[in-house]
Amino acid sequence: MASAKASASNEALRPLAVPVGPRLERVLDVAYRARRAVLLEGPTGIGKSEIVRSVADKLGIATTVLDLSLLEPPDLVGLPVVRDDGRTHYALPSVLPRDGSGILLLEELNRAERYIQQPALQLLSARRLHEYELPQGWICVATVNPQTAEYHVTALDKALRARFLQVNVRADRGAWLAWAQTHNLHPGIVALAHGHERILDDVPPRTWAYASELLRAFSPAELHDGALLRDALGGYLPAAWVEALLASRASWGSQLSFDVRELLAAYTADSPRAREITGYRDRGQTDRIDEIVHRLAPLLAGPEAGVLVAQKQLLLASFEALLADLPGDQREKLQEAIGSNVTATPLIDVEPSELLARFPGSAAEKKLAAWRADPVKRHRISLLITALCVFVEQPSRLPELKKSNVARTSLGHVLTQLPERDALVLVETLKRVGITPVRPGT
């Protein structure tokens, strides 16, 4: 019983896992600037190595990768050489960097044998191996798997672990979906990920990428052969996921010649893509418009929207230029999709606190009025109310907001300025947290 309590206590003290995506990229960026070695711990196949390469590319530095589970000591330490002075030296392995800047990625550290683990740890912690010294412009990053029954690993010494910036990492559906959109993953897999929040619980991202490559290799005729699809995909995926994937076969095809995600970052009123889409609209090709909206709506409503915002691949100007070229009913579908997405609220330039500080006559009130008058910008109101609901629900703020006459009066004025749907959302939230707005004139 005591050991179980101690284990639970230790687990509670462990930091929350960082999702593989923009948050982890920022940590690695800081670690590189501080020249600190990093230990990334997480399940296999979630993109640990890929994100290290991505960060290096963004920093404009090199990446050298060593899979320690495949190395023998001379591959890392070098072969001993007796020189003319009678002393033994070690020939530097060609794989180790000699100059410049970069990240030396040591994969599978805790799956390597002890005889390769020890020199690797010396390189990680002391930046040296015998006569070799890691160049000043380089850092080491090591990846390890969790010490659980699922992995055959060699435990790392706690004292050595303490020398590293240790980051527990996990797969993140939003970040992975954003990656999938830019790496041409099969549309059936992308659609499946949009519809199932737990898609990465049983199958890691790398395996879904393998399944995508397999699907891309099928001929059109083979895609109608259910037995072949089940036999092949079953080599990567559990049977339940295979069936879920095959159930969406009708939506795998596309009549579009482009990736709809590009519309969110590079669409302008005078662009070739705009002429193409307005051509669909003017010629009555509603099937093409329907497909654009059908593919964009789950992306805008899902967690990857926040990743695209952080990566500047979802820009408000491009999104609204697209909305201006769509029929009204299709425009509203996209506005509704993004309006309630908390991860997309950084797109707007009004803070929730501005609505609670003497709202009447403020700059925030003028912006709200302008957005309401412009059909292409009404989603901004929904995004602002989404952000406001999150803001007022925070327990640390509630006692002060409940007592603040200024905040409650401002909320009363805000409600009078909102479209009905957004007003209902705010009213429901205020009821739930126990804040009573003061209506104007009361």
MOJORA-V104304 format. One record per residue. N is the residue number from 1. RES is the residue in one letter. SS is DSSP state (H for helix, E for strand, L for the rest). PSI is psi in degrees with one decimal (none if undefined). D_LAST is the distance of its C-alpha to the last C-alpha in Angstrom with 1 decimal. Layout:
# MOJORA-V104304
N/RES/SS/PSI/D_LAST + N/RES/SS/PSI/D_LAST
This chain:
# MOJORA-V104304
1/M/L/-43.6/60.2 + 2/A/H/-41.3/60.1 + 3/S/H/-34.8/61.0 + 4/A/H/-40.4/58.3 + 5/K/H/-40.4/55.7 + 6/A/H/-40.1/57.0 + 7/S/H/-42.5/56.9 + 8/A/H/-38.1/53.3 + 9/S/H/-42.5/52.4 + 10/N/H/-38.3/54.3 + 11/E/H/-38.8/52.4 + 12/A/H/-27.3/49.1 + 13/L/H/-15.7/50.2 + 14/R/L/138.8/51.1 + 15/P/L/150.5/48.8 + 16/L/L/144.0/46.9 + 17/A/L/140.2/48.9 + 18/V/E/129.5/48.0 + 19/P/E/141.2/47.8 + 20/V/L/106.5/50.7 + 21/G/L/-153.2/48.9 + 22/P/H/-37.1/47.1 + 23/R/H/-43.8/46.2 + 24/L/H/-36.7/49.9 + 25/E/H/-40.6/51.0 + 26/R/H/-39.2/49.0 + 27/V/H/-45.4/50.6 + 28/L/H/-35.0/54.1 + 29/D/H/-47.2/53.4 + 30/V/H/-41.6/52.7 + 31/A/H/-39.0/55.7 + 32/Y/H/-43.9/58.0 + 33/R/H/-31.9/56.9 + 34/A/H/-6.3/57.5 + 35/R/L/48.5/60.8 + 36/R/L/137.7/60.0 + 37/A/L/143.2/61.6 + 38/V/E/140.7/59.2 + 39/L/E/111.5/59.7 + 40/L/E/118.5/57.7 + 41/E/E/124.1/57.8 + 42/G/L/168.5/56.8 + 43/P/L/160.5/58.3 + 44/T/L/148.3/60.8 + 45/G/L/14.7/59.9 + 46/I/L/-1.7/56.3 + 47/G/L/21.9/57.0 + 48/K/H/-49.1/57.7 + 49/S/H/-40.1/60.7 + 50/E/H/-38.7/59.1 + 51/I/H/-28.7/56.1 + 52/V/H/-43.9/58.5 + 53/R/H/-40.3/60.3 + 54/S/H/-43.7/57.1 + 55/V/H/-43.7/56.1 + 56/A/H/-42.1/59.6 + 57/D/H/-43.2/59.5 + 58/K/H/-31.9/56.2 + 59/L/H/-10.3/57.6 + 60/G/L/31.7/60.8 + 61/I/L/170.1/63.0 + 62/A/E/164.8/65.6 + 63/T/E/129.6/65.5 + 64/T/E/128.2/68.5 + 65/V/E/130.4/68.4 + 66/L/E/122.4/70.7 + 67/D/E/101.6/70.7 + 68/L/H/-26.5/72.0 + 69/S/H/-14.7/72.9 + 70/L/H/-1.3/75.6 + 71/L/L/153.2/77.1 + 72/E/L/158.6/80.2 + 73/P/H/-43.3/80.4 + 74/P/H/-25.0/82.4 + 75/D/H/-24.8/79.7 + 76/L/H/-43.8/77.4 + 77/V/H/-30.9/79.7 + 78/G/L/161.2/82.5 + 79/L/L/141.0/86.2 + 80/P/E/138.4/88.4 + 81/V/E/130.0/90.8 + 82/V/E/117.9/93.7 + 83/R/L/-179.4/94.1 + 84/D/L/-26.3/97.2 + 85/D/L/2.5/96.3 + 86/G/L/-0.4/96.7 + 87/R/L/151.8/93.0 + 88/T/E/129.4/90.8 + 89/H/E/170.6/87.7 + 90/Y/E/125.4/85.2 + 91/A/L/128.4/85.0 + 92/L/L/124.0/81.5 + 93/P/L/140.5/80.2 + 94/S/L/-19.9/79.4 + 95/V/L/-22.2/76.0 + 96/L/L/137.3/74.6 + 97/P/L/144.9/73.0 + 98/R/L/-24.9/75.1 + 99/D/L/-174.2/72.8 + 100/G/L/-156.5/69.6 + 101/S/E/146.9/66.2 + 102/G/E/-172.4/64.8 + 103/I/E/124.6/63.8 + 104/L/E/109.8/66.6 + 105/L/E/116.7/65.2 + 106/L/E/104.4/67.1 + 107/E/E/151.9/66.4 + 108/E/L/40.6/67.1 + 109/L/H/-45.0/67.7 + 110/N/H/9.4/67.6 + 111/R/H/1.0/69.7 + 112/A/L/158.2/72.5 + 113/E/L/157.6/75.5 + 114/R/H/-37.3/75.7 + 115/Y/H/-18.2/78.4 + 116/I/H/-24.1/76.0 + 117/Q/H/-40.3/72.9 + 118/Q/H/-50.0/74.3 + 119/P/H/-32.6/75.1 + 120/A/H/-42.7/71.8 + 121/L/H/-34.5/69.9 + 122/Q/H/-41.3/72.0 + 123/L/H/-40.4/71.1 + 124/L/H/-44.7/67.4 + 125/S/H/-36.2/67.2 + 126/A/H/-8.2/69.9 + 127/R/L/22.5/70.0 + 128/R/E/153.6/73.8 + 129/L/E/106.2/76.7 + 130/H/L/-122.3/80.0 + 131/E/L/-12.9/80.7 + 132/Y/E/139.2/77.8 + 133/E/E/131.5/74.5 + 134/L/L/129.2/71.4 + 135/P/L/151.4/70.7 + 136/Q/L/-31.3/67.9 + 137/G/E/6.6/65.9 + 138/W/E/151.9/65.7 + 139/I/E/163.1/63.8 + 140/C/E/138.6/64.5 + 141/V/E/129.1/62.2 + 142/A/E/144.0/63.4 + 143/T/E/138.7/62.1 + 144/V/E/156.8/62.6 + 145/N/L/156.0/61.8 + 146/P/L/151.3/60.2 + 147/Q/L/73.8/62.6 + 148/T/L/174.8/62.2 + 149/A/L/-17.5/64.6 + 150/E/L/-16.1/63.8 + 151/Y/L/139.9/65.5 + 152/H/L/100.2/69.0 + 153/V/L/160.1/68.3 + 154/T/L/116.5/69.9 + 155/A/L/142.2/67.5 + 156/L/L/143.5/66.8 + 157/D/L/133.7/67.4 + 158/K/H/-35.9/64.3 + 159/A/H/-36.4/65.6 + 160/L/H/-39.3/66.1 + 161/R/H/-36.3/62.6 + 162/A/L/-14.3/61.1 + 163/R/L/-8.3/62.5 + 164/F/L/157.7/60.4 + 165/L/E/103.1/56.8 + 166/Q/E/127.2/56.3 + 167/V/E/114.4/53.7 + 168/N/E/132.2/53.2 + 169/V/E/156.1/52.3 + 170/R/E/159.0/51.3 + 171/A/L/144.9/51.2 + 172/D/L/121.8/47.8 + 173/R/H/-40.8/47.1 + 174/G/H/-49.0/44.8 + 175/A/H/-39.2/47.3 + 176/W/H/-39.4/50.2 + 177/L/H/-40.0/48.7 + 178/A/H/-41.6/48.1 + 179/W/H/-43.3/51.7 + 180/A/H/-37.3/52.9 + 181/Q/H/-32.4/51.3 + 182/T/H/-8.6/53.3 + 183/H/L/20.2/56.6 + 184/N/L/38.5/57.1 + 185/L/L/153.1/56.9 + 186/H/L/134.6/57.6 + 187/P/H/-28.8/54.7 + 188/G/H/-38.5/55.2 + 189/I/H/-39.7/54.7 + 190/V/H/-44.6/51.6 + 191/A/H/-39.2/50.1 + 192/L/H/-41.0/51.0 + 193/A/H/-34.4/49.3 + 194/H/H/-34.9/46.1 + 195/G/H/-8.3/46.0 + 196/H/L/108.8/47.1 + 197/E/L/-27.3/45.3 + 198/R/L/25.5/48.3 + 199/I/H/-26.2/51.0 + 200/L/H/1.2/52.2 + 201/D/H/-40.8/52.4 + 202/D/H/-28.7/55.8 + 203/V/L/122.1/57.1 + 204/P/L/159.9/56.9 + 205/P/H/-41.1/56.0 + 206/R/H/-38.4/59.6 + 207/T/H/-37.7/60.8 + 208/W/H/-35.1/58.3 + 209/A/H/-39.1/59.7 + 210/Y/H/-43.1/63.2 + 211/A/H/-36.2/62.2 + 212/S/H/-44.7/60.8 + 213/E/H/-38.2/64.1 + 214/L/H/-45.5/65.9 + 215/L/H/-37.7/63.8 + 216/R/H/-24.6/64.4 + 217/A/H/-15.2/68.2 + 218/F/L/143.1/68.3 + 219/S/L/162.1/69.7 + 220/P/L/-39.5/67.8 + 221/A/L/-39.8/70.2 + 222/E/H/-26.5/69.9 + 223/L/H/-13.2/66.1 + 224/H/H/0.0/66.8 + 225/D/L/94.5/69.1 + 226/G/H/-38.9/66.9 + 227/A/H/-43.2/69.8 + 228/L/H/-43.8/70.4 + 229/L/H/-44.5/66.7 + 230/R/H/-43.2/66.4 + 231/D/H/-42.9/69.6 + 232/A/H/-50.4/68.8 + 233/L/H/-27.6/65.1 + 234/G/L/-16.5/65.9 + 235/G/L/-15.7/67.8 + 236/Y/L/-37.0/64.5 + 237/L/L/147.2/61.8 + 238/P/L/154.6/61.4 + 239/A/H/-37.6/62.0 + 240/A/H/-38.4/58.4 + 241/W/H/-34.1/57.3 + 242/V/H/-45.7/60.2 + 243/E/H/-40.2/59.1 + 244/A/H/-37.3/55.5 + 245/L/H/-44.8/56.8 + 246/L/H/-27.5/59.2 + 247/A/L/-19.3/56.6 + 248/S/L/16.1/54.9 + 249/R/H/-32.9/58.1 + 250/A/H/-23.0/57.0 + 251/S/H/6.1/54.4 + 252/W/L/-31.2/56.8 + 253/G/L/162.9/58.0 + 254/S/L/139.4/56.4 + 255/Q/L/0.1/56.9 + 256/L/L/147.0/55.4 + 257/S/L/8.8/57.6 + 258/F/L/165.0/55.2 + 259/D/L/120.6/52.9 + 260/V/H/-22.4/49.3 + 261/R/H/-29.8/48.1 + 262/E/H/-22.5/49.6 + 263/L/H/-23.8/47.0 + 264/L/H/-11.5/44.3 + 265/A/H/-18.6/46.0 + 266/A/H/20.9/48.2 + 267/Y/L/126.7/46.9 + 268/T/L/159.7/46.6 + 269/A/L/-26.8/46.5 + 270/D/L/16.0/50.2 + 271/S/L/158.0/51.7 + 272/P/H/-36.4/54.4 + 273/R/H/-35.8/52.2 + 274/A/H/-41.2/49.6 + 275/R/H/-36.1/52.4 + 276/E/H/-44.4/53.5 + 277/I/H/-40.3/50.1 + 278/T/H/-28.3/49.3 + 279/G/H/-42.7/52.8 + 280/Y/H/-45.2/51.9 + 281/R/H/-47.7/48.8 + 282/D/H/-29.2/50.8 + 283/R/L/0.6/53.7 + 284/G/L/23.3/51.6 + 285/Q/L/70.1/52.7 + 286/T/H/-24.6/49.7 + 287/D/H/-36.8/51.5 + 288/R/H/-44.2/51.5 + 289/I/H/-42.1/47.8 + 290/D/H/-42.0/47.1 + 291/E/H/-40.2/49.2 + 292/I/H/-49.0/47.5 + 293/V/H/-40.7/44.0 + 294/H/H/-36.3/45.4 + 295/R/H/-32.6/46.8 + 296/L/H/-35.1/43.9 + 297/A/H/-49.7/41.1 + 298/P/H/-31.0/42.2 + 299/L/H/-44.7/42.9 + 300/L/H/-28.5/39.5 + 301/A/H/-14.2/37.8 + 302/G/L/176.7/40.3 + 303/P/L/-21.8/40.8 + 304/E/H/-16.6/43.4 + 305/A/H/-41.6/40.7 + 306/G/H/-36.2/39.8 + 307/V/H/-43.4/43.4 + 308/L/H/-36.5/43.9 + 309/V/H/-46.8/41.0 + 310/A/H/-33.3/42.6 + 311/Q/L/5.6/46.0 + 312/K/L/34.7/44.6 + 313/Q/L/3.5/45.8 + 314/L/L/103.9/42.4 + 315/L/L/136.7/41.1 + 316/L/H/-39.6/37.9 + 317/A/H/-42.8/39.9 + 318/S/H/-43.2/42.5 + 319/F/H/-43.9/40.2 + 320/E/H/-28.9/38.2 + 321/A/H/-38.2/41.5 + 322/L/H/-46.0/42.6 + 323/L/H/-39.0/39.4 + 324/A/H/-24.2/39.9 + 325/D/L/0.3/43.3 + 326/L/L/151.4/42.4 + 327/P/L/152.5/41.5 + 328/G/H/-42.4/37.8 + 329/D/H/-36.5/38.1 + 330/Q/H/-37.3/40.0 + 331/R/H/-45.0/37.7 + 332/E/H/-32.4/34.8 + 333/K/H/-42.5/36.8 + 334/L/H/-37.7/37.4 + 335/Q/H/-38.8/33.8 + 336/E/H/-37.0/32.7 + 337/A/H/-44.8/35.5 + 338/I/H/-25.1/34.6 + 339/G/H/-31.7/30.8 + 340/S/L/12.4/30.5 + 341/N/L/107.4/33.4 + 342/V/H/-36.0/32.4 + 343/T/H/-16.9/35.8 + 344/A/H/-3.3/35.2 + 345/T/H/-23.4/32.0 + 346/P/H/-10.9/34.1 + 347/L/H/-28.9/34.7 + 348/I/L/155.2/31.4 + 349/D/L/24.7/30.9 + 350/V/L/129.2/27.2 + 351/E/L/145.2/26.6 + 352/P/H/-36.1/23.8 + 353/S/H/-25.2/22.9 + 354/E/H/-23.2/22.2 + 355/L/H/-13.5/19.1 + 356/L/L/-2.0/17.7 + 357/A/L/87.6/18.5 + 358/R/L/63.9/16.2 + 359/F/L/-43.0/16.4 + 360/P/L/127.0/15.1 + 361/G/L/1.1/18.4 + 362/S/L/169.1/20.5 + 363/A/H/-34.7/23.9 + 364/A/H/-39.6/22.6 + 365/E/H/-40.2/20.0 + 366/K/H/-39.7/23.0 + 367/K/H/-42.0/25.2 + 368/L/H/-41.8/22.8 + 369/A/H/-40.0/22.6 + 370/A/H/-40.3/26.4 + 371/W/H/-40.1/27.1 + 372/R/H/-31.8/25.1 + 373/A/H/-13.2/27.1 + 374/D/L/109.9/30.4 + 375/P/H/-26.8/31.6 + 376/V/H/-10.6/34.0 + 377/K/H/8.8/31.3 + 378/R/H/-22.6/28.6 + 379/H/H/-23.8/30.0 + 380/R/H/-36.4/28.9 + 381/I/H/-45.8/25.2 + 382/S/H/-41.3/26.4 + 383/L/H/-40.9/28.4 + 384/L/H/-40.9/25.5 + 385/I/H/-35.8/23.3 + 386/T/H/-45.8/26.3 + 387/A/H/-39.0/26.8 + 388/L/H/-41.5/23.2 + 389/C/H/-42.4/23.5 + 390/V/H/-40.6/26.7 + 391/F/H/-49.7/25.2 + 392/V/H/-18.5/22.4 + 393/E/L/-8.4/24.9 + 394/Q/L/122.9/27.3 + 395/P/H/-33.2/27.6 + 396/S/H/-22.0/28.2 + 397/R/H/-22.9/24.7 + 398/L/H/-49.3/22.7 + 399/P/H/-42.0/22.5 + 400/E/H/-42.0/21.3 + 401/L/H/-36.9/18.7 + 402/K/H/-30.6/17.2 + 403/K/H/-15.5/16.9 + 404/S/L/112.3/15.8 + 405/N/H/-33.9/12.4 + 406/V/H/-48.1/13.7 + 407/A/H/-43.5/14.9 + 408/R/H/-37.1/11.9 + 409/T/H/-41.8/9.7 + 410/S/H/-41.4/12.8 + 411/L/H/-38.0/13.2 + 412/G/H/-41.3/9.9 + 413/H/H/-39.5/11.4 + 414/V/H/-44.6/14.7 + 415/L/H/-33.2/14.0 + 416/T/H/-17.2/13.3 + 417/Q/H/-3.5/16.7 + 418/L/L/147.6/18.8 + 419/P/L/155.7/21.4 + 420/E/H/-45.1/20.8 + 421/R/H/-42.9/23.5 + 422/D/H/-35.4/22.2 + 423/A/H/-41.1/18.6 + 424/L/H/-40.3/20.1 + 425/V/H/-45.6/22.2 + 426/L/H/-42.1/19.4 + 427/V/H/-44.6/17.3 + 428/E/H/-41.5/20.6 + 429/T/H/-45.3/21.3 + 430/L/H/-38.2/18.0 + 431/K/H/-42.7/18.6 + 432/R/H/-36.8/22.1 + 433/V/H/-5.6/21.6 + 434/G/L/30.0/18.8 + 435/I/L/126.3/16.0 + 436/T/L/110.7/12.4 + 437/P/L/150.8/10.5 + 438/V/L/113.2/6.9 + 439/R/L/145.4/5.8 + 440/P/L/137.2/5.6 + 441/G/L/-0.1/3.8 + 442/T/L/none/0.0
